Amino acid sequence: MAWRDSTALSTDELEEGGDIALDFGRFSSASGDGVIPVVAQDVESRDVLVLAHANRTAVDYTLQNRVAAFWSLSRDQLWVKGETSGNFLDVVEVRVNCEQNSLLYLVRLRNEGVCHTLEDGVARHSCYYRRITGDRLEPAKR
């Protein structure tokens, strides 16, 4: 995929133009690769499933394979969601925000769960399964 340098574009070109110029310059992984935040959202329920990061490799993989891929900051490697758990996220659409510094993956779950943590032996539907109440965490209602 051809990437434009986001710093070479005017604000109007960046925010209104048709060129892909993702800004990988703000955040970086341990190896120095630039990454951007990515939210994966269930295309049907609109539940936010996970917030992760992606570098160019992960975005390219996602666009080519239509399966959500991220860059694992803890392991500093490509993370194809579901590769080890079977909880793949099939990508329906990839959206970019106005500043081209974050992405939204609209996805369909192949299985019912997404999170690597389990509830009653099954992967949770979303990684956002707790809420802050005062100074404690409590289960969030679905």
C-alpha positions as CSV (number, residue, x, y, z in Angstrom):
1,M,0.0,0.0,0.0
2,A,1.2,3.5,-0.8
3,W,1.5,5.7,2.3
4,R,1.8,9.5,2.1
5,D,3.9,11.4,4.7
6,S,1.3,13.1,7.0
7,T,3.7,16.0,7.6
8,A,3.8,16.8,3.9
9,L,0.0,17.4,3.7
10,S,-1.9,20.6,4.6
11,T,-4.5,20.3,7.4
12,D,-7.2,20.4,4.7
13,E,-5.6,17.7,2.7
14,L,-5.1,15.5,5.8
15,E,-8.6,16.0,7.1
16,E,-10.6,16.2,3.9
17,G,-8.4,14.6,1.2
18,G,-8.4,11.1,-0.2
19,D,-4.8,10.2,0.4
20,I,-3.9,7.7,3.1
21,A,-1.3,9.5,5.4
22,L,-1.6,7.7,8.7
23,D,0.4,9.4,11.4
24,F,2.6,6.7,12.9
25,G,4.9,9.4,14.4
26,R,3.3,10.1,17.8
27,F,3.7,6.8,19.6
28,S,6.2,4.0,19.2
29,S,6.8,0.4,20.2
30,A,9.9,-0.8,22.1
31,S,11.6,-1.5,18.8
32,G,10.9,2.1,17.6
33,D,8.2,1.2,15.1
34,G,5.5,3.9,15.0
35,V,2.1,2.8,16.1
36,I,-1.4,4.3,16.2
37,P,-4.3,3.4,18.5
38,V,-7.0,1.1,17.0
39,V,-10.4,0.5,18.4
40,A,-12.2,-2.8,17.4
41,Q,-16.0,-2.4,17.5
42,D,-18.7,-5.0,16.9
43,V,-20.4,-3.9,13.7
44,E,-23.7,-5.2,14.8
45,S,-24.0,-4.5,18.6
46,R,-21.6,-1.5,18.4
47,D,-19.9,-2.8,21.6
48,V,-16.3,-1.6,21.9
49,L,-14.3,-4.9,22.1
50,V,-10.7,-3.9,22.5
51,L,-8.3,-0.9,22.2
52,A,-4.9,-1.9,20.8
53,H,-2.2,-0.4,18.6
54,A,-1.1,-1.1,15.0
55,N,2.0,-0.3,13.0
56,R,2.2,-0.3,9.2
57,T,2.7,-4.1,9.1
58,A,-0.4,-4.7,11.2
59,V,-2.6,-2.3,9.1
60,D,-1.3,-3.9,5.9
61,Y,-2.1,-7.4,7.2
62,T,-5.6,-6.3,8.3
63,L,-6.4,-4.7,5.0
64,Q,-5.1,-7.7,3.0
65,N,-6.6,-10.5,5.1
66,R,-9.7,-8.8,6.4
67,V,-8.8,-10.1,9.9
68,A,-7.9,-7.7,12.8
69,A,-4.2,-7.5,13.4
70,F,-2.4,-5.3,15.9
71,W,1.1,-4.6,17.1
72,S,1.6,-6.1,20.5
73,L,3.4,-3.5,22.6
74,S,4.2,-6.0,25.4
75,R,5.7,-8.6,23.0
76,D,6.8,-6.1,20.3
77,Q,5.5,-8.3,17.5
78,L,2.5,-8.7,15.1
79,W,-0.6,-9.9,16.9
80,V,-3.3,-11.4,14.8
81,K,-6.3,-11.5,17.1
82,G,-7.5,-15.1,17.4
83,E,-4.3,-16.7,16.1
84,T,-3.9,-18.6,19.4
85,S,-7.3,-18.4,21.0
86,G,-9.5,-18.9,17.9
87,N,-11.3,-15.6,18.7
88,F,-10.7,-14.0,15.3
89,L,-12.2,-10.6,14.4
90,D,-13.3,-10.5,10.8
91,V,-12.9,-6.9,9.5
92,V,-15.9,-5.5,7.8
93,E,-14.6,-1.9,7.4
94,V,-11.6,0.1,8.5
95,R,-12.2,3.8,9.3
96,V,-9.7,6.5,10.0
97,N,-10.3,9.6,12.2
98,C,-10.0,13.2,10.9
99,E,-6.3,13.6,11.9
100,Q,-5.4,10.2,10.5
101,N,-3.8,9.2,13.9
102,S,-6.2,6.4,15.0
103,L,-8.3,3.7,13.4
104,L,-11.6,2.1,13.9
105,Y,-12.0,-1.6,12.9
106,L,-15.6,-2.5,12.5
107,V,-15.6,-6.3,13.0
108,R,-17.7,-9.5,13.2
109,L,-16.8,-12.0,15.9
110,R,-16.2,-15.5,14.6
111,N,-16.9,-16.8,18.1
112,E,-18.8,-15.3,20.9
113,G,-15.8,-14.0,22.9
114,V,-13.0,-11.6,22.3
115,C,-11.0,-11.1,25.5
116,H,-8.3,-13.6,26.6
117,T,-9.8,-13.6,30.1
118,L,-12.6,-16.1,30.7
119,E,-16.0,-16.0,32.3
120,D,-17.4,-19.4,33.2
121,G,-14.8,-21.0,30.9
122,V,-15.7,-18.8,27.9
123,A,-13.9,-15.8,26.5
124,R,-15.6,-12.6,27.5
125,H,-17.5,-10.7,24.7
126,S,-15.4,-7.5,25.3
127,C,-12.2,-6.6,27.1
128,Y,-14.3,-3.8,28.8
129,Y,-16.0,-6.0,31.3
130,R,-15.5,-3.9,34.5
131,R,-16.4,-0.4,35.5
132,I,-14.9,2.0,38.0
133,T,-17.2,2.6,41.0
134,G,-15.7,4.9,43.6
135,D,-12.3,3.4,44.3
136,R,-13.2,-0.2,43.2
137,L,-13.7,-2.1,40.0
138,E,-17.1,-3.9,39.5
139,P,-18.5,-6.0,36.7
140,A,-20.1,-3.9,34.0
141,K,-23.5,-4.8,32.8
142,R,-23.9,-5.8,29.2
